[in-house]
């Protein structure tokens, strides 16, 4: 029979008052004291440009894309574009990121994969700034001044079948999508931020 498992321990937060507040929001049971606490963090004159490393969390892709494109246009550096390399069967609805990646030096970006080298130089959700660009190389600098050379990453499309004779699972390679595993990250949707950890964030829940 199915086993019922309930996850009760919270690992990403240890402030019980904050945990209780988040749970009340989750169940739509927030009170005036909760709203007063949250509104205390609202800064109408805050400028994202003043502090590097902040990510803007918003509700819809169109709002995030508009902010990212606006911030990219504001940079005076040269625009560089990188096209994904696609082989075999890899339908567009499976693309892990846009086929065309547009970047400039100084752009704020976020990694969308963990470091495949095992050295832990970056992780999914880590934010940095493009420090230099060329046709073949992309360098990202982090807040601690360290830099990393970004290498293309290959996503694979596979199909799994069961061998009727051996009753074993067979893996069939269908195609691949290769692109640099970064995206513009002045803004991202709240939905796509789930599971990620950010040190500094601006939350815009309008039209949620």
Steps between C-alpha positions, in 0.01 A plus 500: 500500500609865455709643782397842634797728565464848653798736491500711813854631554598826330869516410532835321363714782566492873313814611180354645311832488580529128404136442165555672440813291574311176266218599217744568556653158499154343159424651367854438472558875726805527410769749563873530818443702641281221427766240659767719820294527518440125416860413788607724736366236346706219734768367336713234825675402718187475698481176613157386799662328644623828576154638637220281375150558133573566255295299150629422231236557178567316182317406501456121757418232408809299584724797832325566596504129414869469720592796790283382489642148476856633802451727697341215421793269624745765851353489740681264710191428485303176221246450611140444266220391545126539293240315423160648633194319219249448545146376247229425156507660463781753159673462467868579262440791786316673756781462647563848566863405461732197677384185666843468692641797568877493763638740711808571790562734357613830177301461367328810453129436395189687626147451228247421712191565741383767869491413537170307876491573432412862715791620201695630594826328131580450158352562148525365381848600842658564513860379794687349598765247640447152860620532617434143365358175632371170366275227633195683526599868268632769640597840281565804616683813336441837455732796813362669700612189566143386443422132402191306520409133157386386503196275211379283275240661323220315146396585399162359164372383471132580229239472482204733355163404490157662679214328241223483763226506721625785232709673759774537456871429667616179611859447465641148668828408275715278665840488677778687485874571831676574520853633673705771309422825431860601214745455442870559410539865412851594152348525344153512149373567412380848397168342842441346675606820350212697769275640771766458678697772565874463702714738325824397160533333236756411150349503229647276180302557272739308245313285583176683 
